[in-house]
Amino acid sequence: MVDFALGDKVVLVTGGGSGIGREVCLQAAENGARVAVLDVSQDAADAVAAEIEQRGGVAAALTADVRDEQQTTSAVTRAEELLGPLDGVVACAGISRPAPAVEMPLQLWEQVIDINLTGVFLTTKIAGARLLERGGSVVVVSSVDGIGGQADRVHYSASKFGVAGIVKTLAIEWGRRGVRVNAVAPGAVDTPLLRQIHSEQMIADNILVRTPIGRLSSAADQAAAIMFFLSDASTYVTGTVLPVDGGLTAGCFNNEPLA
């Protein structure tokens, strides 16, 4: 029988205070995990941890800037002090600030690369080292922009292509030590950030018409795929970047609206 239950596993989620990260925290707790909610905002982490506890789960709220090695190390250490040894890590912290390449300030490039790529490296390096002692699962949130490029996102796409490299390399390094490393690559997810960046008309005319399933993803869709990677149902899966995109990347030349 396939079982996605997490039992009494301890799962750390970066970017856990909002969006996909928040939903991952909630679903992990519903599946039995003790959840370390890590976010750059203490208030956001506190709110998600409180929501988990109100539902009868166990959670700890932590704060760190994932670009900072010392802060991230301290947060991982504190998570294990409060909840026990880690069994799973979800690197979900990330940002997107669209801008044409020729107009992009170096500061913006560095900000996105530092959070989306260096932050993933530090999270997996620091938390993954704990998993190497006993085995476990690392899951990284990538993007379809790490499969194909998109205008005005050279920094974001570069960071997500880099994330795929981290996933595949660590899968090779850590596989024989019992640690699996995978990623999900979301398509367009219906979050406040998406609504902030894109108008309703743009979503309808440029995203939905090219998505075979015909709707935006929800954070719950993405979290469900992450539960598979965290659970023992995926014990023979590593080094994978799984598109969770409603079929958006299924056609290489799908530039025409679907009927």
HUNOR-V330163 format. One line per field, one symbol per residue. psi: psi as a letter, one per 40 degrees, with the letter a starting at -180 (. if undefined). burial: + if it has 16 or more other ideal C-beta (glycine too) atoms within 10 Angstrom, else -. Layout:
psi->???
burial->???
//
This chain:
psi->hhheiebfihhhhifeeibdddddddddddeeihhhhhidhdddddddddddddeeahihhiiiheehddddddddddddddeihidihhgehiihgiiideehiddddddddddddddddddddddddddedeiahhhhhbieeediihiefddddddddddddddddddddedeeehihiiigiahhgiddddddiiddddddeddeehddeiiiiddddddddddddieefefhiehhhhgeeededhdfgeiii.
burial->-----+--+++++++++++++++++++++++-++++++++---++++++-++----++++++++++++--+++-++-+++--+--+++++++++-+--+----+----+--+++++++++++++-+++-++----++++++++++++----+++++++++++++-+++-++--+----+++++++++++-+--+--------+---++-++----++-+-+++++++++++--+---+++++++++-++----------
//
